[in-house]
Amino acid sequence: MQVNENITPQSLVPKIQRAAALAAEKSLRLERRWKPSDGAPVFTAAGKYTARSWTQWTQGFQYGIALLAFDLTGERALLDLARRHVAADMAEHLTHTGVHDHGFNTISTYGQLRRLMLEGRIERNEWELHFYELALKVSGAVQAARWTSLPNGLGYIHSFHGSHSLFIDTMRTLRICAVAHGLGHALVMEQDRRVNLLNRLIAHAQTTARFNIYYGEKRDIYDVPALRGRTAHEAIFNPASGAFRCPSSQQGYSAFSTWTRGLAWAMLGFAEQLELIQSLPESEFSVDGIPEKSAVCAMLERAARATCDFYIHQASARDGICYWDTGAPLLDRSGDWRGKPAEPCNDFEPVDSSSGAIAAQGLIRLGHALGDVGRSYVQAGLTVVDRLLEEPYLSANAEHEGLLLHSVYHRPSGWDFIPPGAKIPCGESSMWGDYHLLEVSLLVIKMADGRSYTFF
């Protein structure tokens, strides 16, 4: 990846304003067509959003996009539709015990509405604020209850595949536990045993950093220094004994390559949690079995640096955009793909722009957390944002319902739409890609104004 050292947040404002206007228009158009009874829109086929009956993990992104677009444009109709749907359609997500992704649905809706109210972007109403905060508390506790214990104080929020499965995705959804903890909430188990949500968050992050991230320390024969930061989508355990069994991948090419959206989830998740832990007082640590603050920061920084460095030097093409997996079997047919800009409409392997949108925010947040020494990460993130906010990635076509083109959902399963005459999926969008492009755009706008914002 060739980092542009001259990009500033201020220089990106015109592009962001254009993208926000497009997002507002597309969100309102989708609202007129889509019915909640259709399920959650997931990804586009021939430019139209479609559902996928797996889990409804993208419904919060649909309304979260409207809220982010409202924040960026001031278009009141977007706020109104989001408020209406959050109240009417999102409650079942709060008590969904079968998924690991509460942070996606809940933070993007109830969490965004709470933030907008606390920032004064919408009128303050104490009962409405309590409603949002109650939802965040419930969701955080339900998420934390989906727990597999391991020896030595480790453990993890297991994926919807079962108690044996630790997904890298959960590092991004872990923030729901942070918000619930910050609101003074705890998980209460049998016989009124109270579980500290910060403790559970840290244990999950420790376990993920140890078993899903590689540091070039010869954990297996593929764990070499040149591939430091390689990320496994899934870690498999024996839940009866707590023994680690093997890495795995559900959406990547193999357990020993890197599915780039999983890498991006790790980059952003670890960086966000580092921001969180840095903000907390020392009194929150060394109690209830929680490690010392300095040790937690060191663990999070190590994982965030490793994954971000891997993205910059190994996973991305010259322009900062990545393909769907670093070991995709036909990627070598593209020649020196790292040495030239990504090519979304090639004949061999798909680009995944959604990974870039997620990764860009991870790079920026890590740089912010590191202070002056993190400038190179911030510039790398801004470089990716700059590329995604222009063609061929930004969708200016009013008839196409997506905002960020060339996103990929599940390549191994063949779910993604391949246009007539093409050999690979291209030209389509996803709810998470559109959402994260807007989320990182809002972050950049705040930076341009000399401010920032966090999920907590």
GICORPE-V247523 format. One record per run of one state. SS is the DSSP state (h for helix, s for strand, l for the rest). FROM is the first residue (numbers start at 0). TO is the last residue. Records with the same first field share a line. If there is no record, write none. Layout:
SS: FROM-TO / FROM-TO
This chain:
l: 0-7 / 33-34 / 38-39 / 45-46 / 51-57 / 73-74 / 89-89 / 94-100 / 118-124 / 144-145 / 149-149 / 153-153 / 157-163 / 167-168 / 173-173 / 182-185 / 188-188 / 192-192 / 195-195 / 211-211 / 213-223 / 227-229 / 231-232 / 238-241 / 248-257 / 279-280 / 284-291 / 316-320 / 323-323 / 325-329 / 334-335 / 339-349 / 351-351 / 388-392 / 394-402 / 404-428 / 448-455
h: 8-32 / 35-37 / 58-72 / 75-88 / 90-93 / 101-117 / 125-143 / 150-152 / 169-172 / 174-181 / 189-191 / 196-210 / 224-226 / 259-278 / 281-283 / 292-314 / 330-333 / 336-338 / 352-387 / 430-447
s: 40-44 / 47-50 / 146-148 / 154-156 / 164-166 / 186-187 / 193-194 / 212-212 / 230-230 / 233-237 / 242-247 / 258-258 / 315-315 / 321-322 / 324-324 / 350-350 / 393-393 / 403-403 / 429-429
